[in-house]
């Protein structure tokens, strides 16, 4: 049901670098007046929502407030291994969820946002 997500940032270039390093992707930045957006690559043929980094006065990064976004990975150990090098922080290491639901980890990005990683292995 989720169609789009937005992650608040204070420094677009710093946030862009973090997400590109951790996920091995390219984020395209667009200036839309007072709003600056860094669009994650979309894959219309795959499951999941697309989203953006957003810099605007109405958006405040937070490690405790707001929803928790889970990024699906083939094996989250790979992305988790890149977090420190990308200047992020590991809040919870790879942890089995139980019940055959795979594994998760919690990370703080360079902007202070808490995000989660999820994988089946």
C-alpha positions in Angstrom: 0.0 0.0 0.0 2.9 2.4 0.5 3.5 4.3 -2.7 6.2 6.9 -1.7 8.4 7.8 1.3 10.4 10.9 2.1 13.5 11.0 4.4 14.3 14.4 5.9 17.8 15.7 5.5 19.8 18.7 6.7 22.7 18.4 4.2 21.6 16.9 0.9 25.1 16.1 -0.4 26.1 14.4 2.8 22.9 12.3 2.9 23.2 11.5 -0.8 26.7 10.3 -0.3 25.7 8.1 2.7 22.8 6.4 0.9 24.8 5.9 -2.3 27.7 4.3 -0.4 25.5 2.0 1.8 23.2 0.8 -1.0 25.5 1.1 -4.1 23.0 3.3 -5.9 22.9 6.7 -7.6 20.5 9.3 -6.2 19.5 12.2 -8.5 19.1 15.6 -6.9 16.4 18.0 -8.0 16.0 21.6 -6.9 12.3 22.5 -6.8 12.3 26.0 -5.4 12.4 25.9 -1.6 12.3 22.1 -1.8 15.4 20.0 -2.7 14.8 16.3 -3.4 17.2 13.4 -3.9 15.3 10.7 -5.7 16.1 7.0 -5.0 16.2 5.0 -8.2 12.9 3.5 -9.1 12.2 -0.1 -10.3 8.6 -0.1 -11.5 8.9 -3.9 -12.3 9.7 -4.7 -8.6 7.8 -4.7 -5.4 8.2 -1.8 -3.0 7.7 1.9 -2.8 10.0 4.5 -4.3 11.1 7.6 -2.3 13.3 10.6 -1.8 15.6 12.4 0.5 14.0 15.8 1.2 15.6 19.1 2.4 13.0 21.7 3.4 12.3 23.8 6.5 9.2 21.7 7.2 11.2 18.4 7.4 13.3 17.6 10.5 15.5 14.5 10.7 14.9 12.3 13.8 16.1 9.0 15.2 13.0 8.7 17.4 10.0 10.5 15.8 8.1 9.5 12.7 7.8 6.1 10.9 10.6 3.6 10.6 11.4 2.8 7.0 12.8 -0.7 6.1 15.1 -1.1 3.1 14.9 -4.6 1.7 18.3 -6.2 0.8 19.4 -9.6 -0.5 21.6 -10.0 2.6 21.6 -7.0 4.9 25.1 -7.9 6.1 26.5 -6.3 2.9 24.8 -2.9 3.4 25.4 -3.0 7.2 29.1 -3.5 6.5 29.2 -0.1 4.6 27.4 2.0 7.2 30.4 3.0 9.4 32.5 3.8 6.3 29.6 6.0 5.1 29.7 7.9 8.4 26.6 6.3 9.8 26.0 4.5 13.0 24.8 0.9 13.7 22.1 1.1 16.4 21.2 -2.6 16.3 23.3 -5.3 14.6 21.8 -7.9 12.3 19.1 -9.7 14.4 16.9 -12.6 13.6 13.3 -11.6 13.6 12.0 -15.1 14.2 9.1 -17.1 12.7 10.8 -17.3 9.4 10.6 -13.5 8.8 14.3 -13.1 8.2 16.7 -10.5 9.8 16.7 -6.8 10.5 19.2 -4.2 11.7 18.8 -0.5 12.7 21.0 2.2 11.5 21.3 6.0 12.0 22.2 7.9 8.8 24.4 11.0 8.6 21.4 13.2 9.2 20.3 11.6 12.4 17.4 9.5 10.9 16.8 6.0 12.1 16.3 3.5 9.3 16.1 -0.3 9.2 17.5 -2.9 6.9 15.7 -6.2 6.2 16.7 -9.5 4.5 15.7 -13.1 4.4 19.2 -14.3 5.0 
